[in-house]
Amino acid sequence: MHPHLVGDSKLQHCAHLIQALNECHAKGVWHKITGGCNGIKHDLNMCLRQERVERTANHIRESRENRKKTEQIWKQIDDES
């Protein structure tokens, strides 16, 4: 299981899949071994991937905005010098 799925998490929109996977694993070892949980696990991986992609896009956007602000400040300093 993903280590970041344990405890309080920011993964609110994947919570139903986490719960479904835990319930599937609770059905027993044989169910896990025969691939009974593979579909749920794949759906969870896709949900986590989508969340990571969105988080990465937000970080890139924020970084670009911060870079623009920094460049504007540098330009003001250069203009005043």
N, CA, C and O atoms as a GROMACS GRO file, in nm:
protein
  324
    1MET      N    1   0.084  -0.118   0.000
    1MET     CA    2   0.000   0.000   0.000
    1MET      C    3   0.089   0.124   0.000
    1MET      O    4   0.201   0.121   0.051
    2HIS      N    5   0.039   0.229  -0.055
    2HIS     CA    6   0.112   0.355  -0.058
    2HIS      C    7   0.130   0.406   0.085
    2HIS      O    8   0.033   0.410   0.160
    3PRO      N    9   0.251   0.443   0.124
    3PRO     CA   10   0.272   0.489   0.262
    3PRO      C   11   0.198   0.617   0.294
    3PRO      O   12   0.163   0.641   0.409
    4HIS      N   13   0.173   0.701   0.194
    4HIS     CA   14   0.105   0.828   0.220
    4HIS      C   15  -0.047   0.814   0.225
    4HIS      O   16  -0.117   0.915   0.234
    5LEU      N   17  -0.099   0.693   0.221
    5LEU     CA   18  -0.242   0.673   0.232
    5LEU      C   19  -0.285   0.650   0.376
    5LEU      O   20  -0.405   0.647   0.406
    6VAL      N   21  -0.189   0.635   0.465
    6VAL     CA   22  -0.219   0.605   0.604
    6VAL      C   23  -0.234   0.735   0.681
    6VAL      O   24  -0.155   0.827   0.662
    7GLY      N   25  -0.334   0.744   0.768
    7GLY     CA   26  -0.353   0.862   0.851
    7GLY      C   27  -0.424   0.974   0.777
    7GLY      O   28  -0.477   0.955   0.668
    8ASP      N   29  -0.422   1.091   0.841
    8ASP     CA   30  -0.484   1.208   0.778
    8ASP      C   31  -0.410   1.242   0.650
    8ASP      O   32  -0.288   1.234   0.643
    9SER      N   33  -0.487   1.278   0.551
    9SER     CA   34  -0.427   1.298   0.420
    9SER      C   35  -0.498   1.410   0.346
    9SER      O   36  -0.612   1.444   0.374
   10LYS      N   37  -0.426   1.466   0.250
   10LYS     CA   38  -0.484   1.568   0.164
   10LYS      C   39  -0.562   1.504   0.048
   10LYS      O   40  -0.622   1.574  -0.033
   11LEU      N   41  -0.562   1.372   0.042
   11LEU     CA   42  -0.621   1.302  -0.070
   11LEU      C   43  -0.770   1.279  -0.048
   11LEU      O   44  -0.814   1.165  -0.034
   12GLN      N   45  -0.847   1.386  -0.046
   12GLN     CA   46  -0.988   1.374  -0.013
   12GLN      C   47  -1.069   1.311  -0.126
   12GLN      O   48  -1.161   1.234  -0.099
   13HIS      N   49  -1.038   1.342  -0.250
   13HIS     CA   50  -1.122   1.287  -0.357
   13HIS      C   51  -1.086   1.143  -0.392
   13HIS      O   52  -1.154   1.082  -0.474
   14CYS      N   53  -0.981   1.087  -0.334
   14CYS     CA   54  -0.946   0.946  -0.354
   14CYS      C   55  -0.984   0.862  -0.232
   14CYS      O   56  -0.956   0.742  -0.229
   15ALA      N   57  -1.045   0.923  -0.132
   15ALA     CA   58  -1.072   0.853  -0.006
   15ALA      C   59  -1.162   0.732  -0.026
   15ALA      O   60  -1.142   0.629   0.039
   16HIS      N   61  -1.261   0.742  -0.114
   16HIS     CA   62  -1.351   0.628  -0.136
   16HIS      C   63  -1.276   0.509  -0.196
   16HIS      O   64  -1.310   0.395  -0.166
   17LEU      N   65  -1.177   0.536  -0.280
   17LEU     CA   66  -1.098   0.427  -0.338
   17LEU      C   67  -1.004   0.366  -0.235
   17LEU      O   68  -0.981   0.245  -0.235
   18ILE      N   69  -0.950   0.449  -0.147
   18ILE     CA   70  -0.864   0.398  -0.040
   18ILE      C   71  -0.944   0.305   0.050
   18ILE      O   72  -0.898   0.198   0.087
   19GLN      N   73  -1.064   0.348   0.083
   19GLN     CA   74  -1.150   0.266   0.168
   19GLN      C   75  -1.188   0.136   0.097
   19GLN      O   76  -1.187   0.030   0.159
   20ALA      N   77  -1.220   0.143  -0.030
   20ALA     CA   78  -1.257   0.023  -0.106
   20ALA      C   79  -1.140  -0.075  -0.113
   20ALA      O   80  -1.160  -0.196  -0.102
   21LEU      N   81  -1.018  -0.024  -0.131
   21LEU     CA   82  -0.901  -0.111  -0.137
   21LEU      C   83  -0.875  -0.176  -0.001
   21LEU      O   84  -0.843  -0.295   0.006
   22ASN      N   85  -0.890  -0.099   0.106
   22ASN     CA   86  -0.873  -0.157   0.239
   22ASN      C   87  -0.976  -0.266   0.265
   22ASN      O   88  -0.944  -0.371   0.321
   23GLU      N   89  -1.100  -0.243   0.224
   23GLU     CA   90  -1.205  -0.344   0.240
   23GLU      C   91  -1.176  -0.468   0.156
   23GLU      O   92  -1.199  -0.581   0.200
   24CYS      N   93  -1.125  -0.447   0.036
   24CYS     CA   94  -1.090  -0.559  -0.050
   24CYS      C   95  -0.978  -0.642   0.012
   24CYS      O   96  -0.984  -0.765   0.013
   25HIS      N   97  -0.876  -0.575   0.065
   25HIS     CA   98  -0.766  -0.646   0.129
   25HIS      C   99  -0.812  -0.720   0.253
   25HIS      O  100  -0.756  -0.824   0.289
   26ALA      N  101  -0.915  -0.669   0.319
   26ALA     CA  102  -0.966  -0.733   0.440
   26ALA      C  103  -1.041  -0.863   0.409
   26ALA      O  104  -1.066  -0.943   0.499
   27LYS      N  105  -1.075  -0.885   0.284
   27LYS     CA  106  -1.147  -1.007   0.246
   27LYS      C  107  -1.059  -1.131   0.260
   27LYS      O  108  -1.110  -1.243   0.266
   28GLY      N  109  -0.930  -1.112   0.265
   28GLY     CA  110  -0.840  -1.226   0.286
   28GLY      C  111  -0.724  -1.226   0.189
   28GLY      O  112  -0.724  -1.157   0.087
   29VAL      N  113  -0.626  -1.307   0.225
   29VAL     CA  114  -0.503  -1.314   0.146
   29VAL      C  115  -0.530  -1.377   0.009
   29VAL      O  116  -0.477  -1.331  -0.092
   30TRP      N  117  -0.612  -1.479   0.006
   30TRP     CA  118  -0.638  -1.546  -0.122
   30TRP      C  119  -0.702  -1.451  -0.222
   30TRP      O  120  -0.670  -1.456  -0.341
   31HIS      N  121  -0.789  -1.365  -0.177
   31HIS     CA  122  -0.853  -1.267  -0.265
   31HIS      C  123  -0.747  -1.172  -0.322
   31HIS      O  124  -0.753  -1.136  -0.440
   32LYS      N  125  -0.652  -1.131  -0.239
   32LYS     CA  126  -0.545  -1.042  -0.286
   32LYS      C  127  -0.455  -1.114  -0.385
   32LYS      O  128  -0.417  -1.058  -0.488
   33ILE      N  129  -0.419  -1.240  -0.354
   33ILE     CA  130  -0.325  -1.315  -0.438
   33ILE      C  131  -0.383  -1.341  -0.576
   33ILE      O  132  -0.310  -1.336  -0.675
   34THR      N  133  -0.511  -1.369  -0.584
   34THR     CA  134  -0.573  -1.401  -0.713
   34THR      C  135  -0.609  -1.278  -0.795
   34THR      O  136  -0.666  -1.291  -0.903
   35GLY      N  137  -0.576  -1.160  -0.746
   35GLY     CA  138  -0.597  -1.038  -0.824
   35GLY      C  139  -0.734  -0.977  -0.807
   35GLY      O  140  -0.777  -0.898  -0.891
   36GLY      N  141  -0.803  -1.012  -0.702
   36GLY     CA  142  -0.936  -0.959  -0.679
   36GLY      C  143  -0.939  -0.810  -0.652
   36GLY      O  144  -1.042  -0.746  -0.668
   37CYS      N  145  -0.826  -0.755  -0.611
   37CYS     CA  146  -0.820  -0.612  -0.577
   37CYS      C  147  -0.750  -0.530  -0.685
   37CYS      O  148  -0.734  -0.408  -0.670
   38ASN      N  149  -0.708  -0.594  -0.793
   38ASN     CA  150  -0.629  -0.523  -0.894
   38ASN      C  151  -0.703  -0.407  -0.959
   38ASN      O  152  -0.643  -0.302  -0.984
   39GLY      N  153  -0.831  -0.423  -0.986
   39GLY     CA  154  -0.908  -0.316  -1.049
   39GLY      C  155  -0.919  -0.194  -0.960
   39GLY      O  156  -0.903  -0.080  -1.005
   40ILE      N  157  -0.946  -0.218  -0.833
   40ILE     CA  158  -0.955  -0.107  -0.737
   40ILE      C  159  -0.820  -0.039  -0.722
   40ILE      O  160  -0.812   0.084  -0.715
   41LYS      N  161  -0.714  -0.120  -0.716
   41LYS     CA  162  -0.580  -0.063  -0.701
   41LYS      C  163  -0.543   0.022  -0.822
   41LYS      O  164  -0.483   0.129  -0.807
   42HIS      N  165  -0.579  -0.024  -0.941
   42HIS     CA  166  -0.551   0.054  -1.062
   42HIS      C  167  -0.627   0.187  -1.059
   42HIS      O  168  -0.571   0.292  -1.091
   43ASP      N  169  -0.754   0.181  -1.021
   43ASP     CA  170  -0.833   0.304  -1.011
   43ASP      C  171  -0.773   0.400  -0.909
   43ASP      O  172  -0.769   0.521  -0.932
   44LEU      N  173  -0.726   0.347  -0.797
   44LEU     CA  174  -0.663   0.430  -0.695
   44LEU      C  175  -0.535   0.493  -0.749
   44LEU      O  176  -0.510   0.611  -0.727
   45ASN      N  177  -0.453   0.414  -0.819
   45ASN     CA  178  -0.330   0.468  -0.876
   45ASN      C  179  -0.359   0.581  -0.975
   45ASN      O  180  -0.288   0.681  -0.978
   46MET      N  181  -0.463   0.564  -1.056
   46MET     CA  182  -0.500   0.668  -1.152
   46MET      C  183  -0.550   0.793  -1.081
   46MET      O  184  -0.521   0.905  -1.124
   47CYS      N  185  -0.625   0.776  -0.973
   47CYS     CA  186  -0.674   0.889  -0.895
   47CYS      C  187  -0.557   0.965  -0.833
   47CYS      O  188  -0.551   1.088  -0.838
   48LEU      N  189  -0.464   0.890  -0.774
   48LEU     CA  190  -0.346   0.953  -0.713
   48LEU      C  191  -0.260   1.022  -0.818
   48LEU      O  192  -0.204   1.129  -0.792
   49ARG      N  193  -0.249   0.962  -0.935
   49ARG     CA  194  -0.172   1.023  -1.043
   49ARG      C  195  -0.235   1.155  -1.086
   49ARG      O  196  -0.165   1.255  -1.103
   50GLN      N  197  -0.367   1.155  -1.102
   50GLN     CA  198  -0.437   1.277  -1.142
   50GLN      C  199  -0.416   1.387  -1.039
   50GLN      O  200  -0.394   1.503  -1.075
   51GLU      N  201  -0.423   1.351  -0.912
   51GLU     CA  202  -0.401   1.450  -0.808
   51GLU      C  203  -0.258   1.504  -0.812
   51GLU      O  204  -0.236   1.624  -0.793
   52ARG      N  205  -0.161   1.416  -0.836
   52ARG     CA  206  -0.022   1.459  -0.844
   52ARG      C  207  -0.001   1.552  -0.964
   52ARG      O  208   0.070   1.652  -0.952
   53VAL      N  209  -0.061   1.519  -1.078
   53VAL     CA  210  -0.048   1.603  -1.197
   53VAL      C  211  -0.107   1.742  -1.171
   53VAL      O  212  -0.046   1.842  -1.208
   54GLU      N  213  -0.223   1.747  -1.107
   54GLU     CA  214  -0.285   1.876  -1.075
   54GLU      C  215  -0.199   1.955  -0.978
   54GLU      O  216  -0.182   2.076  -0.994
   55ARG      N  217  -0.145   1.888  -0.877
   55ARG     CA  218  -0.061   1.955  -0.778
   55ARG      C  219   0.066   2.009  -0.844
   55ARG      O  220   0.110   2.120  -0.813
   56THR      N  221   0.125   1.930  -0.934
   56THR     CA  222   0.245   1.974  -1.004
   56THR      C  223   0.216   2.095  -1.092
   56THR      O  224   0.295   2.189  -1.096
   57ALA      N  225   0.104   2.093  -1.163
   57ALA     CA  226   0.067   2.206  -1.248
   57ALA      C  227   0.047   2.332  -1.165
   57ALA      O  228   0.089   2.441  -1.206
   58ASN      N  229  -0.015   2.319  -1.049
   58ASN     CA  230  -0.033   2.435  -0.960
   58ASN      C  231   0.101   2.488  -0.912
   58ASN      O  232   0.121   2.610  -0.906
   59HIS      N  233   0.193   2.399  -0.877
   59HIS     CA  234   0.325   2.443  -0.830
   59HIS      C  235   0.401   2.515  -0.941
   59HIS      O  236   0.467   2.616  -0.916
   60ILE      N  237   0.392   2.465  -1.062
   60ILE     CA  238   0.459   2.530  -1.175
   60ILE      C  239   0.402   2.669  -1.198
   60ILE      O  240   0.477   2.765  -1.217
   61ARG      N  241   0.268   2.680  -1.195
   61ARG     CA  242   0.204   2.810  -1.215
   61ARG      C  243   0.245   2.908  -1.106
   61ARG      O  244   0.279   3.023  -1.135
   62GLU      N  245   0.244   2.863  -0.981
   62GLU     CA  246   0.283   2.951  -0.870
   62GLU      C  247   0.430   2.991  -0.881
   62GLU      O  248   0.465   3.106  -0.852
   63SER      N  249   0.515   2.900  -0.923
   63SER     CA  250   0.657   2.931  -0.938
   63SER      C  251   0.679   3.036  -1.046
   63SER      O  252   0.761   3.126  -1.030
   64ARG      N  253   0.607   3.024  -1.156
   64ARG     CA  254   0.620   3.122  -1.264
   64ARG      C  255   0.572   3.259  -1.220
   64ARG      O  256   0.634   3.361  -1.254
   65GLU      N  257   0.463   3.263  -1.143
   65GLU     CA  258   0.414   3.391  -1.091
   65GLU      C  259   0.516   3.453  -0.996
   65GLU      O  260   0.543   3.573  -1.004
   66ASN      N  261   0.572   3.373  -0.908
   66ASN     CA  262   0.674   3.423  -0.816
   66ASN      C  263   0.798   3.471  -0.890
   66ASN      O  264   0.858   3.571  -0.852
   67ARG      N  265   0.835   3.401  -0.996
   67ARG     CA  266   0.952   3.441  -1.075
   67ARG      C  267   0.926   3.576  -1.142
   67ARG      O  268   1.015   3.661  -1.145
   68LYS      N  269   0.805   3.597  -1.194
   68LYS     CA  270   0.772   3.725  -1.256
   68LYS      C  271   0.779   3.839  -1.155
   68LYS      O  272   0.831   3.946  -1.185
   69LYS      N  273   0.729   3.815  -1.035
   69LYS     CA  274   0.735   3.917  -0.930
   69LYS      C  275   0.880   3.949  -0.896
   69LYS      O  276   0.915   4.066  -0.879
   70THR      N  277   0.962   3.847  -0.886
   70THR     CA  278   1.103   3.867  -0.854
   70THR      C  279   1.172   3.948  -0.964
   70THR      O  280   1.250   4.039  -0.935
   71GLU      N  281   1.144   3.914  -1.089
   71GLU     CA  282   1.205   3.987  -1.200
   71GLU      C  283   1.160   4.132  -1.203
   71GLU      O  284   1.239   4.221  -1.236
   72GLN      N  285   1.033   4.158  -1.168
   72GLN     CA  286   0.985   4.296  -1.163
   72GLN      C  287   1.058   4.374  -1.054
   72GLN      O  288   1.094   4.490  -1.074
   73ILE      N  289   1.079   4.312  -0.940
   73ILE     CA  290   1.152   4.379  -0.831
   73ILE      C  291   1.295   4.407  -0.874
   73ILE      O  292   1.347   4.515  -0.848
   74TRP      N  293   1.359   4.309  -0.939
   74TRP     CA  294   1.496   4.331  -0.986
   74TRP      C  295   1.501   4.445  -1.087
   74TRP      O  296   1.593   4.526  -1.085
   75LYS      N  297   1.402   4.452  -1.175
   75LYS     CA  298   1.399   4.558  -1.275
   75LYS      C  299   1.383   4.694  -1.207
   75LYS      O  300   1.449   4.791  -1.247
   76GLN      N  301   1.297   4.702  -1.106
   76GLN     CA  302   1.281   4.828  -1.032
   76GLN      C  303   1.412   4.868  -0.965
   76GLN      O  304   1.449   4.986  -0.966
   77ILE      N  305   1.481   4.773  -0.909
   77ILE     CA  306   1.609   4.803  -0.843
   77ILE      C  307   1.710   4.851  -0.946
   77ILE      O  308   1.782   4.948  -0.921
   78ASP      N  309   1.716   4.786  -1.063
   78ASP     CA  310   1.808   4.828  -1.168
   78ASP      C  311   1.773   4.967  -1.220
   78ASP      O  312   1.863   5.046  -1.249
   79ASP      N  313   1.644   4.997  -1.234
   79ASP     CA  314   1.602   5.128  -1.283
   79ASP      C  315   1.637   5.239  -1.184
   79ASP      O  316   1.669   5.350  -1.224
   80GLU      N  317   1.630   5.208  -1.056
   80GLU     CA  318   1.659   5.308  -0.954
   80GLU      C  319   1.809   5.331  -0.937
   80GLU      O  320   1.851   5.434  -0.885
   81SER      N  321   1.890   5.235  -0.980
   81SER     CA  322   2.035   5.247  -0.963
   81SER      C  323   2.098   5.337  -1.065
   81SER      O  324   2.219   5.357  -1.063
   0.00000   0.00000   0.00000
